[in-house]
Amino acid sequence: MKTIDQHYIDGRFVASHGSEVIDLVSPTDRSVIGRVTLGDEEDARAAVRAARRAFKTYSISSLEDRADYLQRLHDAIMARAPEHIAIRTLEYGGVARHNAFSIQGSAKVFLNMRKTLEEMPFRKRVGAAEVLLKPVGVAALITPWNSAIFMVCNKLAPALAAGCTVVVKPSESSALQIRLLVECIDAAGLPPGVVNVVNGRGDVVGDELTRHPDVAKVSFTGSTTVGKAVMRNAAETVKRVTLELGGKSAHIVLDDADADAAAAFALSAAFMNNGQACIAGTRLLVPEHRLAEMKAALLKASSQWKVGDPADDSSALGPLANARQFDRVQGYIRRGIEEGATLLLGGEGHPPGLEAGYFARPTIFVDVRNDMTIAREEIFGPVLSVIAYRTEDEAVEIANDSIYGLQGWISTGDPVRGKAIAERIEAGAVMVNRIFDLFDEAGVPAGGFKQSGIGREFGVYGLSEYLGTRAVFA
Ligand code: NDP
């Protein structure tokens, strides 16, 4: 069992001022695997002071130096990749097929940003002025538990490339994963104070960071409810905000799609990362006349989604991250049944033999209407809702009838037709017949419309979020 009682401030591991201690619980068997001491407002303020001091010199560092730091961060993470994967399995319940992708992706964002740095026009003549891109200041990066390392890296890379210094407030339930990441950051040898990491509760450390007058920018990933609170706090001192929030993404199966391919794709889009992904395709829109065929195909494809010990390479789905997540998912499954949806697969409770952990049954509902709770709210577990549609226009209407607009998914036999539909989906990204390749596409932006968020991550779009323009007339 590991004890984490330090934060990383000003280039050193320092004792916590806050004294609350919480247990880290294995989602696989509910045993206590660690203890973490939570920081308080004073820890947050100390981290901001360090970041503020470091900003003076880091903000004017050369692009070559920043590119070098990004490379070193990539290398430091990859040097300990097997440890990252083992801890992700232990603390989060991540399965092999997603862990490697997640950790390599986390390291890759630094290399991608290094490339983006070379493409960014930091100086540009516009009429009589020279327009310079300048780092906005100290950035607070607040991240969730569902892809703990990736979420931090994905914010760290553009912030550091821009010349910002940062205070990271990760989810306290990811303390073991984050500690290893911080050791990698430390090994990368950035100047003291450029990266600071404080463990602590969102409503304590997170709240302090989002109000602190010396924080110029907040980048937040998490629930829409907390995202709104972050934005309200940030408004007091007119901070810039980037919010990457929830989703309820539709996957449209067009009437020309191959049923088996569409079903396999649909389950990958819905159940990735143990069903705990903001971009998950959780509403499956199926042509009414092909419902029976798709139901059979979904049941067939579900045999590939074995639930089990995440340390076992044959498991495709591990446990949910914690007791709260388990209860939340169970509540939604109950609600779906109460509101009249029909279970095609799964249901409440644990899969047989997996009662010791927070394992949920992969669940597929049919006879779902788009006004049911399970079609409107983000469940964040392996629960797919199948909704029938009659015409292509109706499918687009249902897909867009959501407070969210993060991602869209399309299965079709005709990619040209798929692309035309994709352009009508109100979402930050739409995947036609392909699962996910953001890590490989360095310049492609990601983010949400509507209540899925504000701002974009990745590429020049993500880098711009940490930069402000300064026009100089001389
Ligand atoms: P939250 O939005 O509560 O947490 C995300 C991060 O914000 C955590 O670091 C959290 O800290 C912090 N936080 C919480 N309250 C505040 C606050 N007042 N000010 C500043 N920071 C704060 O997500 P949850 O972990 O509670 O998950 C709940 C639901 O949110 C999920 O079931 C899912 O629907 C959605 N979600 C969406 C994600 C996405 O990728 N879009 C990611 C995670 C969750 P703390 O350590 O205290 O939790």
Boltz pocket constraint, residues with backbone or C-beta under 6 A from the ligand:
constraints:
  - pocket:
      binder: B
      contacts: [[A, 142], [A, 143], [A, 144], [A, 145], [A, 146], [A, 169], [A, 170], [A, 171], [A, 172], [A, 173], [A, 200], [A, 201], [A, 202], [A, 203], [A, 205], [A, 206], [A, 207], [A, 210], [A, 221], [A, 222], [A, 223], [A, 224], [A, 226], [A, 227], [A, 229], [A, 230], [A, 244], [A, 245], [A, 246], [A, 247], [A, 277], [A, 278], [A, 328], [A, 378], [A, 379], [A, 380]]
      max_distance: 6.0
